[in-house]
């Protein structure tokens, strides 16, 4: 199981923060298809079948982390190991 790329983790952190594909695409300046394809690639790379499970797994592995205790929490990509 491989670690997702920084870009994939960036998108996952935005999903964890409550953004949908349209909002991510708008915020990052890419198409919705690019967002979807990037998440699909992350799921294949990690062998995790669903986006929600991949977000949870990314938090578990420490790849993304909440930066505050607000509701909803804002997530960020953690520094490279």
Secondary structure by P-SEA (a helix, b strand, c coil): cccccaaaaaaaaaaaacccaaaaaaaacccaaaaaaaaaaaaaaaccccaaaaaaaaaaacccccccccccbbbbbcccc
